[in-house]
Amino acid sequence: MSANKGWWVPPKGEDSVSEKFLRKTRESPLVPIGLGGCLVVAAYRIYRLKSRGSTKMSIHLIHTRVAAQACAVGAIMLGAVYTMYRDYIKRTAQDTGEK
């Protein structure tokens, strides 16, 4: 048994969870945006659950899942387009401008 009963501390030289999250967010900022979009859509659809009318619960949940996934896929697509722009179009424009 370990004598330390406190929080888990990463070994020396490794990032903590918050530092790792912030680093990953700086590397690809659209991931947290997509996650936030999923959470907002899910929260809104849960809020609208009372006023769903005669719609079955399973249909309401399927629509919620599809809308949340659309936010995540949209963020992934925006990230892919931005990465392609940054890596190919912007780089080739800079390479031809230097010659």
Solvent accessible surface area in square Angstrom, and as a share of the most:
residue,aa,sasa,rsa
1,M,227,1.01
2,S,77,0.49
3,A,105,0.82
4,N,100,0.51
5,K,160,0.68
6,G,56,0.54
7,W,230,0.81
8,W,175,0.62
9,V,106,0.61
10,P,29,0.18
11,P,77,0.48
12,K,202,0.85
13,G,87,0.84
14,E,108,0.48
15,D,63,0.33
16,S,36,0.23
17,V,114,0.65
18,S,70,0.45
19,E,95,0.42
20,K,104,0.44
21,F,118,0.49
22,L,96,0.48
23,R,84,0.31
24,K,107,0.45
25,T,37,0.21
26,R,175,0.64
27,E,105,0.47
28,S,49,0.32
29,P,73,0.46
30,L,41,0.20
31,V,102,0.58
32,P,38,0.24
33,I,109,0.56
34,G,6,0.06
35,L,104,0.52
36,G,29,0.28
37,G,21,0.20
38,C,26,0.16
39,L,113,0.56
40,V,103,0.59
41,V,29,0.17
42,A,29,0.23
43,A,64,0.49
44,Y,118,0.45
45,R,59,0.22
46,I,113,0.57
47,Y,167,0.64
48,R,106,0.39
49,L,49,0.24
50,K,194,0.82
51,S,71,0.46
52,R,83,0.30
53,G,65,0.63
54,S,119,0.77
55,T,53,0.31
56,K,146,0.62
57,M,82,0.37
58,S,63,0.40
59,I,72,0.36
60,H,10,0.05
61,L,97,0.48
62,I,82,0.41
63,H,95,0.43
64,T,16,0.09
65,R,127,0.46
66,V,79,0.46
67,A,34,0.27
68,A,16,0.13
69,Q,90,0.40
70,A,62,0.48
71,C,45,0.27
72,A,31,0.24
73,V,86,0.49
74,G,31,0.30
75,A,11,0.08
76,I,115,0.59
77,M,110,0.49
78,L,113,0.56
79,G,20,0.20
80,A,44,0.34
81,V,81,0.47
82,Y,118,0.45
83,T,54,0.31
84,M,108,0.48
85,Y,104,0.40
86,R,103,0.38
87,D,38,0.20
88,Y,144,0.55
89,I,107,0.55
90,K,94,0.40
91,R,134,0.49
92,T,78,0.45
93,A,62,0.48
94,Q,102,0.45
95,D,69,0.36
96,T,100,0.58
97,G,64,0.62
98,E,142,0.64
99,K,208,0.88
